[in-house]
Each structure stands twice: as structure tokens, then as C-alpha cells.
Amino acid sequence: MDKTERIKELVKILNDASRAYYQEDTEIMSNFEYDKLYDELVNLERETGLVLSGSPTSKVGYEVLSELPKERHPEPMLSLDKTKSVDSLAAWLNGKKGVMSWKLDGLTVVLTYEGGELVKAVTRGNGEIGEVITNNAKVFANVPKKITYKNPLTIRGEAIIKYTDFEKINQTIEDVEAKYKNPRNLCSGTVRQLNNEITAKRNVHFFAFSMLDSGDDNIDRTVNSRFDFLSELGFSVVEHKDVTPDNIHDVVKEFADKINMNDFPSDGLVLSFDDIAYGKSLGRTAKFPRDSIAFKWADEEAETNLRSVEWSPSRTGLINPIAVFDAVELEGTSVSRASIHNVSIVRQLALGIGDSIKVYKANMIIPQISENITKSGNLHIPDVCPACCGKTVLKDENGVETLYCPNPDCPAKSIKLFTHFVSRNAMNIDGMSEATLQKFLDKGFLVELYDIYHIDRYEEDIVNMEGFGKKSYDNMIESINTSRNTDLSRVLYGIGIINVGNATAKLICKFFKNDIEKIINATEEEFSEIEGIGGVIAEGIVTYFADTENVRVLRAILDEVNLIDEVNDKEQDLDGKTFVITGSLVNFANRDELKKLIEDRGGKVAGSVSSKTSYLINNDVTSNSSKNKKAKDLGIPIISEEDFLKL
């Protein structure tokens, strides 16, 4: 293939990968592979002088695809040139002083203040036109709504969701497949919500990394003076350090040593000239400014042997490939498994059992395969499901191949579905672990979900089962009977409609006023009217109810339960108050129980302490935890459960 054809091929491959990653939240190739192909394209364009109009080396960002209003940025937001060599960074400084900071991995947002008030927030978008998200920015956890500086001020920064908050959000999602893949994808969707109540609940943080000229020479003199100015106004700024060609290796190492301890996602560093006037004097290329450069971590790779690929079936039928290889040390930990994401990546890597492969941790965290040295390509894509031995189906969705088991009676689907149905946010039935449910399924005690409500017909068999007894059985039956008094949203969540989580089920029930007939017979257009439900989710719900067998099972479950109208008649004595809950509880079974009481009485529960917090609930009021310290710094009362109940 000649160089011109290879350029055309690379442009298409890279643009497809970018579109999937940024617009569809789908990963069709690893970061490592993308960077390698991108570098190849850069070199070919340099050699030939040919740069196609659609080349990712000349484009800035991606087209905006949403219903949010659009707006042009006052100055284009350019990408940064990048390197993986610290020596190249030192040479780039050319003897000048620089400032090194984190390159956070979230969504870039531009904030505009006028008269000291936040008046506008716009996403980066395609670098020239972004999406207006002002209402969402106003509920970011750490963004000042008012500042003392009254002149116009435009600040650029990164909106992120911290790892701890990401994990907390995922912990509330029982369905493994419904869990969010990474903080960046979650943040991207959160920041661009049409309903900012959802944004507020997800604890988005904003870290400023630059600002446009203020017109004040004292502020605009250096990058450091701008950081100091923004900090004094109350903004969180990215962590940054001064560097010179002499100490840059040490500074990069300092940052690298913190990666595994950081609570925020990052994908590298940014180096800028501290002297702003000097940086401006260097000008810019069509795509890159010359006053800053990005540093991407040189991933630590290890060579190993691919021993097998596990194909793991799930409740929805998706069968996920997982690479199993000889254990290697990466970034200080032993690694022997890595997700391959989908069949397309299996084919791109030309995987085969016994191949010599190279593995790394993306952003020093997530194990991935970077290269297949052998490229035998002999890995068999299963034509039968490993759980039910039924014939599998390959699906091509937007150019990404995935493997599915279409068998509705697949045991993998059954056990995952039953486990989901009894989970805390669904029917909340104790005493039915996945292992116990598997035994019941194997013995034929359970076939359909509603059979759980007739498990008592097998009392003698269950009491005599290993690990069971009369007390365990009685406790389980009591929990089953308790679950009969429930609300429709729990049932709707429990039956396992694809992409319908607990929150979505509540939105559906609220929209249709708990009318199950309207829900069953609703159209895609009607579901799409619900805030937070898009076309894909709407299509999935309608498809689910189009299956008469699904409807039959749902009606049979409803015959077994007593639906409680979700009417809140409690006094709204906590209206306007925001609580944060931390530590162990005594008077409540769990935080969800306490949270429900607060919300039923008109209050709100946040995940972290901020100036908007009314009370921090912690039974250990003298603790030196980070939440307690922050509450004390902000003058927020720290109260015990007993204190709360007295409210």
C-alpha cells in the first residue's frame, strides 16, 4: 500500500475510533493502539506533505451531538501537541521556566463570570462551538456562583468525577452491565444532562487550568499569577509545580509517584511556559498553540503469553471476552487478566492462544493488551454460548462487533436475572445469594421470577439442604413476604429491562403515574418524553414489552405483590436542608434508609461536604476524617444520629 492510501486508511480508522469513544462512549481500540496509529499518520503527513481535510491531526475535537444550545467560543480551544519523552519536554523549554500540571481526564468546560456572578458555562465541543451547560455548572460541587472580582472573567477547566464518587455511584447499580465504564464517560454524560438535578447528585468537581486575558498585567503576567488569582477567588485549580530543564525529570517523577494514590482521573501532564507574554509570542499552528505541550505517560509494558480467553455471558446476553495470561508485574502490581472489550478488538489484535502479547496499564491503572507480537489470529470466536451451548450471534453495531447469546432460557441469563430481582434496590429479598439461587435453579425449584413467591412448596427439601436449616428458611420466607409490599418502580427495575436502572424505573413510574397498562403499551416517543431517557433506552423498553412472554411474567409478579402508592405524606420539616452522611450507623440499617427518611421529609443528601451542606451526620463527631475536617473549616455542624433525630 502506498503512503497516500495508508494516510486515507489511517484517517478513517482514527476518526471511527474517536467518534466511538467521544460520542458513543464505546471503545473500539486501546489508547496505546490509537496513539501508535496517530503517530504513524503524523509521520506520513510530514513525509508526503499531504494532510486530508478530515484528518484528526488537523481537526480540533468532535462535532456536538446533543439537544443542548450551542455557542461559539470567544477564542478557539486548540488541542495540545504531545510527547512521551521527558528529554523532549526539557528541550522544548529551551532554558525557560515552565509550569507542570495534571492533564485531567474529564470534560473541558469554559465558565464566564460578569459582575461577580456565574452567567454562562459552555463545553469545549469541537473547539470552536460548544454546548451551553450553565444550569449544570451551577450545581458542580466546588464552583463558586459568586466571586469578589466584578470585571468579566472567562475560565477554562476540567469537570471530573472523582474515583471515590464514581465507585459510590456504581455501587448503587446492582446490574453489572449497567455500571459505568469509567469516570470520564460518566462525567461526560453527567455534565451534559438536560436535568441538572442528576448532575447535582453526581458530585462533579471543576478544576481550573487556564483563563483568558483579564486586562490586568499583574494577573496576566505568568501562569502562576493566574493560578494564584483564581485560588484567591475560591476556585480549585489543577495541582502545578515550577520546572526548569534541570529539574524536570524529578518533577515528572513526583507526579508519576502520585498516580495510584490520586482520587481523580488523569491521562498525562501539561507543560506551559510560565511567562505568558513569551508563550504568546511563539504563536500557534493550525491545531496546536506553541505555549503549552502535553506529556503522555510512557506506559510500562510487559511481554507475556496468552493462555486463554474467557467468554463471560451476562444477563442481557452480551458475551464479554477476557484475556488470561501469565502473570506480570505492572506499575507495582501483579496482572494476569485484561478485558478485550469486544470482538472487533479481538480481530484487530489477531489474537490466538499461546501468542506472545504485550500488556500495559492504560493511564497506569487499567490492564489492556497493547500489542500482539505473534499475531496468529487463530482464536476461535465461540459459535455456542459457554453457559447454555446454544448458538451465538455476532452483532455489528456502529462498526463494532459483539457476541451475543440469543437464547432466552440461557442459565447465565437466569441466574443473573434472579440475582438482580432479589437485590436490595429491586425486591430486596435477604437469604437468596447467587449461590443459593443457583441451587434452587438446579433443583428446579425456580423457573420464572414469580416462582420465588411459591418457594415455600419446597420447604422440606430446602430445610434439609446443606448450609440451610429451619431458621435460615424461616428468615428467607419472612423476607420474601416482606417484599410483597413494594412499589411499582422496584418491580420495574427488578424484571431486568436493558438500561433501566433504579432511577430510570422511578422516572417511568412517576411519568405514567404508576399506571402499568400505560407503561406496557407506551410508544418510543412517549418514553423519550421522559427527562433522562433517550432513543436507545426507549427502544429497549418498547422491545421488552413487545414480547408477550415478558408481559406475562410481569403480570404474574404483580399478582403476587401489593403495590404501595408512592405518596409522601410526611411533614416537610427538612425542606431546604442538605445533609452529608458518613461513618457507621446505629439507628438505621444502612445509609439508604437514613437517606430515604431525609428525602421523604424534604431534605437532600449529598456525597461530599461543601458550603451548601447544612449538617454532616457522623456518630464520631470528634473524628479527624477528611469530611469532619472540611465541615469544621466551613463552620458546618457535625451531628450524631441522635442529634439528627431530635431535629
C-alpha positions in Angstrom: 0.0 0.0 0.0 1.4 3.4 -1.0 1.7 6.2 1.5 -1.3 8.2 0.2 -3.6 5.2 0.6 -2.2 4.5 4.0 -3.0 8.1 5.1 -6.6 7.7 3.9 -6.9 4.4 5.8 -5.4 5.8 9.0 -7.7 8.9 8.9 -10.8 6.6 8.6 -9.6 4.2 11.4 -8.7 7.0 13.8 -11.9 9.1 13.2 -14.0 6.0 13.7 -12.3 5.3 17.0 -12.6 8.9 18.1 -16.3 9.0 17.2 -17.0 5.8 19.1 -15.0 7.0 22.2 -16.2 10.6 22.4 -19.7 10.5 21.0 -20.9 6.9 21.7 -18.9 6.1 24.8 -17.6 2.9 23.1 -14.0 1.8 23.0 -13.1 0.0 19.7 -9.3 0.2 20.2 -6.9 0.8 23.1 -5.3 4.1 23.9 -2.0 2.6 23.1 -3.1 1.4 19.6 -4.7 4.8 18.9 -1.5 6.7 19.8 0.6 4.4 17.7 -1.6 4.9 14.6 -1.8 8.6 15.3 2.0 8.9 15.4 2.2 6.9 12.2 -0.2 9.3 10.5 1.7 12.4 11.7 5.0 10.9 10.3 3.3 10.1 6.9 1.8 13.6 6.6 5.2 15.1 7.4 6.9 12.9 4.7 4.3 13.5 2.0 3.0 16.9 2.8 -0.5 15.6 2.4 -3.0 16.4 5.1 -6.6 15.5 4.4 -9.4 17.8 5.4 -10.8 15.2 7.8 -7.5 14.2 9.3 -7.5 14.0 13.2 -4.2 15.9 13.1 -5.9 19.0 11.6 -9.3 18.8 13.3 -9.9 20.1 16.8 -12.3 18.0 18.9 -15.6 16.4 17.7 -18.9 17.6 16.4 -21.5 18.4 19.0 -24.3 15.9 19.1 -27.0 16.9 21.6 -30.1 18.9 22.2 -28.3 21.5 24.3 -28.0 25.0 22.9 -24.7 25.7 21.1 -22.4 28.7 21.3 -19.2 29.8 19.7 -16.2 30.3 22.0 -14.6 33.8 22.1 -11.3 32.1 21.2 -10.8 28.7 19.7 -9.9 25.9 22.1 -7.0 24.1 20.5 -5.6 20.7 21.2 -2.0 20.3 22.5 0.9 18.8 20.8 2.2 15.8 22.8 5.3 13.8 23.6 6.1 10.7 25.8 9.7 11.8 26.3 10.9 13.8 29.3 14.0 14.8 27.4 11.8 16.3 24.7 10.0 18.3 27.4 13.3 19.6 28.6 14.4 20.6 25.1 11.0 22.2 24.5 11.6 24.5 27.5 14.7 25.8 25.8 16.1 27.1 29.1 12.9 28.8 30.1 10.9 28.4 33.3 7.8 26.3 32.9 4.8 25.2 34.9 3.8 21.5 35.0 0.2 20.4 35.9 -2.1 17.4 35.7 -3.9 16.8 32.4 -7.2 15.8 33.9 -9.4 13.2 32.1 -13.0 14.6 32.2 -14.9 17.2 30.1 -13.4 20.6 29.4 -15.7 23.5 30.4 -15.5 27.3 30.0 -17.0 29.4 32.7 -17.9 33.1 32.2 -18.4 35.5 35.1 -19.9 39.0 34.9 -20.3 41.3 37.8 -19.0 38.6 40.0 -21.8 36.1 39.1 -21.6 32.9 37.0 -23.6 33.7 33.9 -22.5 31.0 31.4 -20.8 27.7 31.1 -20.0 26.0 27.8 -18.4 22.7 27.0 -15.3 22.5 24.7 -17.4 20.9 21.9 -15.4 20.9 18.7 -13.1 23.6 19.9 -15.0 26.4 18.2 -18.6 25.7 19.2 -19.6 24.1 22.5 -22.8 23.2 24.3 -24.3 25.6 26.9 -24.5 23.8 30.3 -24.9 26.8 32.6 -27.5 25.2 34.8 -25.4 22.1 35.3 -22.3 24.1 36.1 -24.2 25.9 38.9 -24.5 22.6 40.7 -20.9 21.5 40.4 -19.6 20.6 43.9 -16.9 23.3 44.0 -17.8 26.0 41.5 -18.4 29.5 43.1 -21.7 31.0 42.0 -20.5 34.5 43.0 -16.9 35.9 43.3 -15.5 39.2 44.5 -13.9 40.0 41.2 -16.5 42.1 39.3 -14.9 42.5 35.9 -15.7 40.0 33.1 -13.7 36.8 33.6 -13.5 33.6 31.4 -12.0 30.5 33.0 -11.2 27.2 31.4 -11.0 24.0 33.4 -11.9 20.3 33.5 -15.0 18.9 35.0 -14.3 15.5 36.6 -15.9 12.8 38.7 -13.5 11.5 41.4 -12.8 7.8 41.6 -14.4 7.6 45.1 -17.6 9.2 43.8 -17.5 7.0 40.6 -17.3 3.9 42.8 -20.1 5.0 45.0 -22.4 5.6 42.0 -21.5 2.2 40.6 -22.2 0.5 43.9 -25.8 1.7 43.8 -26.2 -0.2 40.4 -26.8 -3.9 41.1 -26.7 -4.8 37.4 -23.1 -5.3 36.3 -23.8 -4.3 32.7 -25.5 -1.1 33.7 -22.4 0.1 35.7 -20.5 3.0 34.2 -17.2 2.0 32.5 -15.0 4.9 33.7 -15.2 8.3 35.3 -14.7 10.2 32.1 -17.7 8.6 30.3 -19.9 9.2 33.4 -18.7 12.8 33.7 -19.3 13.5 30.0 -22.9 12.3 30.3 -23.4 14.0 33.7 -22.2 17.4 32.6 -24.4 17.4 29.5 -27.6 16.3 31.3 -30.8 18.2 30.4 -31.9 17.8 34.1 -29.3 19.4 36.4 -30.8 17.6 39.4 -29.0 14.5 38.1 -25.8 16.5 37.7 -26.0 17.7 41.3 -26.3 14.2 42.7 -23.1 13.0 41.0 -20.7 15.4 42.7 -19.0 16.8 39.7 -15.8 18.8 40.5 -14.3 21.6 38.4 -10.5 22.3 38.3 -9.4 25.5 36.6 -6.3 25.2 34.3 -6.3 28.5 32.5 -8.1 31.7 31.8 -8.5 34.3 29.1 -6.8 37.7 29.5 -8.2 39.8 32.3 -6.6 43.0 31.2 -4.7 43.3 34.4 -1.0 43.0 33.9 -0.4 41.7 37.5 -2.8 38.9 36.9 -1.8 38.1 33.3 1.9 38.2 33.8 2.6 34.5 34.5 0.7 31.2 34.6 1.5 31.1 38.3 0.0 34.5 38.9 -3.2 33.4 37.2 -3.4 30.3 39.3 -2.8 32.4 42.5 -5.6 34.8 41.4 -8.1 32.0 40.7 -7.3 30.3 44.0 -7.8 33.5 45.9 -11.3 33.9 44.2 -12.2 30.4 45.6 -11.6 28.2 42.5 -10.0 24.8 42.7 -7.0 24.8 40.4 -5.1 21.9 39.0 -2.0 20.9 41.1 1.0 22.5 39.5 4.8 22.8 40.0 7.5 25.0 38.6 10.0 23.3 36.3 13.2 24.0 34.5 15.2 21.8 32.1 17.4 20.9 35.2 14.7 19.6 37.5 12.0 18.4 35.0 12.9 14.7 35.3 12.4 14.9 39.1 9.1 16.8 38.8 7.7 14.3 36.3 8.7 11.5 38.7 6.9 13.3 41.6 3.7 13.4 39.6 4.1 9.8 38.4 4.5 8.6 42.0 1.1 10.1 42.9 -0.9 8.4 40.1 -2.0 5.3 42.1 -3.0 7.5 45.1 -4.9 10.2 43.2 -8.7 10.3 43.7 -9.1 11.9 40.2 -8.6 10.6 36.7 -5.8 11.9 34.6 -4.2 11.0 31.3 -0.9 12.8 31.5 0.6 16.2 32.3 0.6 19.7 30.7 3.8 21.8 30.5 3.3 25.6 29.8 5.8 28.5 29.7 5.3 30.4 32.9 5.9 33.7 31.1 2.5 34.3 29.3 3.8 37.1 27.0 6.7 34.8 25.9 4.3 31.9 25.2 2.0 34.1 23.1 5.0 35.4 21.1 5.6 31.9 19.8 2.2 31.9 18.0 0.4 28.7 17.1 0.0 26.1 14.3 -3.4 25.3 12.7 -4.1 22.9 15.5 -1.6 23.5 18.4 -0.7 26.5 20.5 3.1 26.8 21.0 2.9 27.9 24.6 2.0 24.5 26.0 2.6 20.8 25.3 1.1 17.6 26.7 3.1 14.8 28.2 1.6 11.3 27.9 2.9 8.6 30.2 5.3 6.1 28.5 3.3 3.1 29.5 5.2 0.4 31.3 4.8 -2.7 29.1 5.5 -6.4 29.9 5.6 -9.3 27.5 3.7 -12.4 28.4 1.9 -15.4 26.9 -1.9 -15.5 26.2 -3.1 -18.7 27.9 -6.8 -18.4 27.2 -9.7 -16.1 26.5 -12.7 -16.5 28.8 -16.1 -15.7 27.2 -18.3 -14.4 30.0 -22.1 -14.4 29.3 -24.3 -11.8 31.1 -27.9 -11.2 31.9 -28.6 -9.3 28.7 -26.9 -11.9 26.5 -23.7 -10.0 25.8 -20.7 -12.3 26.0 -17.6 -10.4 27.0 -14.1 -11.6 26.1 -11.4 -11.6 28.9 -7.8 -12.3 28.2 -6.0 -14.6 30.7 -2.2 -14.6 30.5 0.9 -15.4 32.6 1.1 -13.0 35.5 3.4 -10.0 35.0 4.3 -7.0 37.2 3.0 -3.7 36.0 3.1 -0.4 38.0 3.9 -2.4 41.2 1.1 -4.9 41.0 0.6 -8.4 39.6 -1.6 -8.6 36.5 -2.9 -11.7 34.8 -6.3 -10.7 33.2 -7.5 -7.9 30.9 -10.8 -7.1 29.3 -10.7 -7.2 25.5 -14.0 -5.2 25.3 -15.4 -6.7 22.1 -14.9 -9.0 19.1 -13.6 -6.1 16.9 -10.6 -5.7 19.2 -10.0 -9.4 19.2 -9.8 -9.3 15.4 -7.7 -6.1 15.3 -5.1 -7.7 17.6 -5.2 -11.0 15.6 -5.2 -12.9 18.9 -4.5 -16.6 19.2 -3.9 -18.9 22.2 -0.2 -19.1 23.0 0.6 -15.8 21.3 3.3 -13.6 22.8 1.5 -10.4 23.8 2.4 -7.1 25.4 0.2 -5.7 28.1 0.2 -2.4 30.0 -2.0 -0.3 32.3 -3.9 2.4 30.5 -3.1 5.6 32.3 -1.2 3.4 34.8 -4.4 1.9 36.0 -6.5 -0.3 33.7 -4.8 -3.5 32.3 -5.0 -3.7 28.5 -3.3 -5.5 25.6 -1.1 -3.1 23.7 0.3 -5.4 21.0 0.2 -9.0 19.8 3.7 -10.0 18.7 2.8 -13.4 17.3 -0.5 -12.4 15.5 -1.5 -16.0 14.9 -5.1 -15.0 14.6 -6.3 -18.5 15.5 -8.6 -17.5 18.4 -11.9 -19.1 17.8 -14.9 -16.9 18.3 -17.4 -19.2 20.1 -20.3 -20.3 18.0 -22.0 -21.6 21.1 -22.7 -20.0 24.4 -20.4 -21.3 27.2 -23.4 -21.3 29.6 -26.2 -22.9 27.6 -24.4 -24.3 24.5 -26.9 -22.5 22.3 -25.8 -20.9 19.1 -24.3 -17.4 19.5 -24.9 -14.4 17.3 -22.4 -11.8 16.1 -23.9 -8.3 16.1 -22.4 -5.3 14.3 -23.5 -2.0 16.0 -21.9 1.1 14.5 -19.0 -0.9 13.2 -18.3 -2.6 16.5 -18.7 -6.4 16.6 -20.1 -8.0 19.7 -21.0 -11.6 20.6 -24.5 -12.4 22.0 -26.4 -15.4 23.2 -30.0 -15.1 21.9 -31.3 -18.0 24.0 -33.9 -16.6 26.4 -33.5 -19.7 28.6 -29.8 -19.4 28.9 -28.9 -20.3 32.5 -26.4 -17.4 32.7 -29.2 -15.1 32.0 -31.4 -16.8 34.5 -29.0 -16.7 37.5 -28.1 -13.1 36.7 -31.7 -12.1 36.4 -32.8 -13.9 39.6 -29.9 -12.3 41.5 -30.9 -8.9 40.1 -34.5 -9.4 41.0 -33.8 -10.1 44.7 -31.2 -7.3 45.0 -31.5 -4.5 47.5 -32.8 -1.8 45.1 -35.2 -4.3 43.5 -37.3 -6.6 45.6 -34.8 -6.6 48.5 -35.1 -10.3 49.5 -32.5 -11.4 52.0 -31.3 -15.0 52.2 -31.1 -15.6 48.5 -27.5 -15.2 47.5 -26.4 -16.1 43.9 -25.1 -19.5 45.2 -28.5 -20.2 46.9 -30.4 -19.2 43.8 -28.2 -21.4 41.6 -29.0 -24.4 43.8 -32.8 -23.6 43.6 -32.5 -23.3 39.8 -30.5 -26.6 39.5 -33.1 -28.4 41.6 -36.0 -27.0 39.5 -37.5 -25.0 42.4 -37.3 -21.8 40.3 -38.1 -21.4 36.7 -39.7 -18.0 36.4 -39.2 -14.9 38.6 -42.6 -15.3 40.3 -41.7 -18.8 41.5 -39.8 -17.1 44.3 -43.2 -16.4 45.9 -44.1 -20.1 45.9 -40.7 -21.4 47.1 -42.5 -22.5 50.3 -43.8 -25.6 48.5 -40.3 -26.9 48.7 -39.9 -26.3 52.4 -38.8 -29.8 53.4 -36.2 -30.0 50.6 -34.8 -26.6 51.4 -34.6 -27.1 55.2 -32.6 -30.3 54.6 -30.2 -28.7 52.0 -26.6 -28.3 53.0 -26.0 -24.9 54.5 -29.7 -24.4 55.2 -31.9 -25.1 58.2 -35.2 -24.2 59.7 -34.1 -20.8 60.9 -32.4 -19.9 57.6 -35.5 -21.0 55.8 -37.9 -19.0 58.0 -35.8 -15.9 57.7 -35.9 -16.2 53.9 -39.6 -16.7 53.8 -40.1 -13.7 56.1 -38.0 -11.6 53.7 -40.0 -12.8 50.7 -43.3 -12.0 52.4 -42.0 -8.5 53.4 -41.1 -7.9 49.7 -44.7 -8.4 48.7 -45.4 -4.9 49.9 -43.5 -2.8 47.4 -43.7 -0.1 44.9 -44.0 -0.4 41.1 -40.6 1.1 40.4 -38.9 -1.7 42.3 -40.7 -4.3 40.3 -40.0 -2.5 37.0 -36.3 -2.3 37.9 -36.2 -5.9 39.1 -37.5 -7.5 35.9 -34.3 -6.5 34.2 -35.2 -4.3 31.2 -31.9 -3.4 29.5 -30.6 0.0 30.5 -33.4 0.6 33.0 -31.8 1.2 36.3 -33.4 2.1 39.6 -33.5 5.8 38.9 -34.9 5.3 35.4 -37.6 3.0 36.7 -38.7 5.7 39.2 -38.8 8.3 36.4 -41.0 6.0 34.3 -43.4 5.3 37.1 -43.7 9.0 38.0 -44.3 10.0 34.4 -47.1 7.4 33.9 -48.4 7.9 37.5 -47.9 4.2 38.3 -50.3 3.0 35.6 -48.7 -0.3 34.5 -51.1 -0.6 31.5 -49.9 2.7 30.1 -46.3 1.7 30.7 -46.7 -1.6 28.9 -48.4 0.0 25.9 -46.4 3.2 25.7 -44.6 4.1 22.4 -40.9 5.0 22.0 -42.0 8.6 21.5 -43.8 8.6 24.9 -40.8 7.1 26.7 -38.5 9.6 25.0 -40.5 12.5 26.5 -39.2 11.5 30.0 -36.2 13.6 31.0 -33.1 11.3 31.0 -34.5 8.7 28.7 -33.1 8.8 25.1 -34.0 6.9 22.0 -31.9 3.8 22.7 -33.4 3.3 26.1 -36.9 4.0 24.9 -36.4 1.4 22.1 -35.2 -1.2 24.5 -38.2 -0.7 26.8 -40.7 -0.9 24.0 -39.0 -4.0 22.6 -39.1 -5.6 26.1 -42.9 -5.1 26.4 -43.5 -6.2 22.8 -42.6 -9.7 24.0 -45.8 -11.3 25.3 -43.8 -13.7 27.5 -42.2 -10.8 29.3 -45.6 -9.2 29.9 -47.0 -12.5 31.2 -44.2 -12.8 33.7 -44.6 -9.2 34.8 -48.3 -9.7 35.4 -47.7 -12.9 37.3 -45.3 -11.0 39.6 -47.8 -8.2 40.1 -50.4 -10.8 41.2 -48.0 -11.8 44.0 -47.3 -8.3 45.4 -49.2 -5.4 46.9 -48.2 -2.2 45.3 -47.9 0.8 47.6 -48.7 4.2 46.2 -45.6 6.3 46.3 -47.3 9.1 48.1 -45.3 11.1 50.6 -47.5 12.5 53.4 -44.6 13.2 55.8 -44.1 16.6 57.2 -41.6 18.6 55.1 -39.6 19.8 58.1 -36.2 19.3 56.4 -37.1 21.3 53.3 -34.1 23.4 52.1 -31.5 21.4 54.2 -28.7 19.4 52.7 -27.1 16.5 54.7 -23.9 14.5 54.2 -23.8 11.1 55.9 -20.5 9.4 56.8 -19.3 6.7 59.2 -21.2 3.7 60.6 -24.9 3.9 61.7 -26.7 2.6 64.7 -30.4 3.5 64.4 -30.7 2.8 60.7 -30.0 -0.4 58.8 -27.9 1.4 56.2 -27.4 4.8 54.6 -30.1 4.3 52.1 -32.6 4.0 54.9 -31.5 7.3 56.5 -31.3 9.0 53.1 -34.9 8.0 52.3 -36.1 9.5 55.6 -34.3 12.7 54.9 -35.7 12.9 51.3 -39.2 12.0 52.5 -39.1 15.0 54.8 -38.0 17.4 52.1 -34.2 17.4 52.7 -31.4 16.5 50.3 -28.4 14.1 50.7 -25.1 15.0 49.1 -22.0 12.9 48.7 -19.4 15.4 49.9 -19.2 18.4 52.3 -19.4 21.8 50.7 -20.5 25.3 51.6 -24.1 24.2 50.7 -24.1 21.5 53.4 -26.4 22.1 56.3 -25.3 19.2 58.5 -22.7 16.4 58.5 -24.1 13.3 60.1 -21.3 11.3 61.8 -21.7 9.4 65.0 -18.0 10.0 65.7 -18.3 13.8 65.9 -14.7 14.2 67.1 -13.2 12.2 64.2 -10.3 13.7 62.2 -11.7 12.3 58.9 -11.5 14.4 55.8 -15.2 15.1 55.9 -15.1 16.2 59.5 -12.1 18.5 58.8 -13.8 20.1 55.9 -17.0 20.6 57.8 -15.1 22.3 60.6 -13.3 24.5 58.2 -16.6 25.6 56.7 -18.3 26.0 60.0 -20.9 23.3 59.2 -22.4 21.5 62.3 -21.4 17.9 62.8 -24.2 15.9 64.4 -24.8 12.3 65.5 -27.8 10.2 64.6 -29.3 11.1 67.9 -28.9 14.8 67.2 -30.4 14.3 63.8 -33.5 12.5 65.2 -34.0 15.5 67.6 -34.3 17.7 64.6 
